[in-house]
Amino acid sequence: MSDARILDAIDSPADLKILTNEELAILAREIREEIVRVTSCTGGHVASSLGAVEIILAAQSLLDCPHDKLVFDVGHQAYAHKMITGRLAQFETLRTYGGLSGFPKPDESPYDVHPSGHASDSLSVALGLAKARDLNGGTEKIV
């Protein structure tokens, strides 16, 4: 049996598009294992991130991010998002000084649309992004 993980082969959401449903299910398990492994050392918002794994994988499989915009209601949900958007190697630094933020952070990644934290402001942010898109004649989806 190989020690290779599907997760280790994911560099961007585009990589999800070639996975089968079975492979996506395995990837979801690997992501959960990584969340538990890392947060047992660094702390973090475990439950909300564990509960959002399939939602993030489904959304990122269907969208064309970062062109399309995925807005999180609360940033606690974003750990899987961080892993599949090129930050797996740094995930062990989550919530540590100089490490990855515990929340989406636009200056950390072009995939992070809005620095969502505890505010639950996704509807107003998404509406603003959609209005700006329409005024600029854009085509991106806002989710």
C-alpha positions as CSV (number, residue, x, y, z in Angstrom):
1,M,0.0,0.0,0.0
2,S,1.3,3.4,-0.9
3,D,1.6,6.3,1.6
4,A,0.8,8.8,-1.2
5,R,-2.2,11.0,-0.5
6,I,-4.5,12.5,-3.1
7,L,-4.2,15.7,-1.0
8,D,-0.5,16.0,-1.8
9,A,-1.3,16.2,-5.5
10,I,-3.7,19.1,-5.2
11,D,-2.1,22.4,-6.0
12,S,-5.2,24.3,-7.0
13,P,-9.0,23.8,-7.3
14,A,-8.5,23.0,-11.0
15,D,-6.9,19.7,-9.8
16,L,-10.3,18.7,-8.3
17,K,-12.0,18.6,-11.7
18,I,-10.3,15.4,-12.8
19,L,-11.1,13.4,-9.6
20,T,-13.8,10.8,-9.5
21,N,-16.5,10.9,-6.8
22,E,-14.6,8.1,-4.9
23,E,-11.4,10.1,-5.1
24,L,-13.1,13.2,-3.8
25,A,-14.5,11.2,-0.9
26,I,-10.9,10.0,-0.1
27,L,-9.7,13.5,-0.4
28,A,-12.3,14.7,2.0
29,R,-11.1,12.2,4.6
30,E,-7.5,13.2,4.0
31,I,-8.3,16.8,4.5
32,R,-10.2,16.1,7.8
33,E,-7.2,14.0,9.0
34,E,-4.9,16.9,8.2
35,I,-7.1,19.4,10.0
36,V,-7.2,17.3,13.1
37,R,-3.5,16.6,13.0
38,V,-2.5,20.3,12.6
39,T,-5.0,21.9,14.9
40,S,-4.1,19.4,17.7
41,C,-0.8,21.3,17.7
42,T,-1.7,24.8,16.8
43,G,-5.3,25.1,17.9
44,G,-8.0,26.4,15.7
45,H,-11.7,26.2,14.7
46,V,-12.0,22.5,14.1
47,A,-15.7,21.7,14.0
48,S,-16.7,24.3,11.5
49,S,-13.8,23.4,9.2
50,L,-14.5,19.7,9.5
51,G,-18.2,20.4,8.6
52,A,-17.4,22.4,5.5
53,V,-15.1,20.1,3.7
54,E,-17.5,18.6,1.2
55,I,-19.1,22.0,0.5
56,I,-15.7,23.5,-0.3
57,L,-14.7,20.6,-2.5
58,A,-18.1,20.7,-4.4
59,A,-18.0,24.5,-4.9
60,Q,-14.3,24.5,-5.9
61,S,-14.9,21.6,-8.3
62,L,-17.6,23.6,-10.1
63,L,-16.2,27.1,-10.0
64,D,-13.3,28.6,-11.8
65,C,-11.5,30.3,-8.9
66,P,-9.9,32.7,-8.4
67,H,-11.8,34.2,-11.4
68,D,-15.1,33.2,-9.7
69,K,-15.4,34.3,-6.1
70,L,-16.1,32.0,-3.2
71,V,-17.1,34.0,-0.1
72,F,-17.1,32.4,3.3
73,D,-19.8,33.3,5.8
74,V,-17.3,32.9,8.6
75,G,-13.7,32.3,8.2
76,H,-13.7,29.3,10.6
77,Q,-14.8,27.2,7.7
78,A,-11.8,27.8,5.4
79,Y,-9.2,25.3,6.4
80,A,-10.0,22.9,3.5
81,H,-10.0,25.9,1.2
82,K,-6.5,26.8,2.3
83,M,-5.2,23.3,1.7
84,I,-6.6,23.0,-1.9
85,T,-5.5,26.5,-2.9
86,G,-1.7,25.9,-2.8
87,R,-1.1,26.3,0.9
88,L,-0.9,22.7,2.1
89,A,2.9,22.9,2.6
90,Q,2.3,25.8,5.0
91,F,-0.7,24.4,6.7
92,E,1.4,23.3,9.7
93,T,2.0,27.0,10.4
94,L,-1.7,27.7,10.8
95,R,-2.4,30.3,13.5
96,T,1.3,30.6,14.4
97,Y,3.4,33.8,14.4
98,G,4.3,34.4,10.7
99,G,2.3,31.4,9.6
100,L,-1.0,31.0,7.8
101,S,-4.0,33.0,9.1
102,G,-6.8,31.1,10.7
103,F,-9.2,33.0,8.3
104,P,-9.3,33.8,4.6
105,K,-6.8,36.6,4.0
106,P,-6.6,38.3,0.6
107,D,-3.0,39.2,0.9
108,E,-2.2,35.5,1.6
109,S,-3.8,34.1,-1.5
110,P,-5.7,35.3,-4.6
111,Y,-8.3,32.6,-3.8
112,D,-9.2,34.5,-0.6
113,V,-11.8,37.0,-1.6
114,H,-12.6,38.6,1.7
115,P,-11.0,38.6,5.2
116,S,-14.0,36.9,6.8
117,G,-13.8,36.3,10.5
118,H,-16.6,36.0,13.0
119,A,-18.9,38.6,11.4
120,S,-21.1,36.5,9.2
121,D,-21.2,39.2,6.5
122,S,-21.1,37.0,3.5
123,L,-24.4,38.2,2.0
124,S,-23.5,41.9,2.0
125,V,-20.0,41.1,0.7
126,A,-21.3,38.8,-2.1
127,L,-23.9,41.4,-3.0
128,G,-21.2,44.1,-3.2
129,L,-19.0,41.8,-5.4
130,A,-21.9,41.0,-7.7
131,K,-22.9,44.7,-8.0
132,A,-19.2,45.6,-8.8
133,R,-19.1,42.7,-11.3
134,D,-22.2,44.0,-13.1
135,L,-21.1,47.6,-13.2
136,N,-17.7,46.5,-14.7
137,G,-19.3,44.1,-17.2
138,G,-17.7,41.1,-15.6
139,T,-18.6,37.4,-15.9
140,E,-17.4,35.9,-12.7
141,K,-19.7,33.9,-10.5
142,I,-20.1,35.0,-6.9
143,V,-20.8,32.2,-4.4
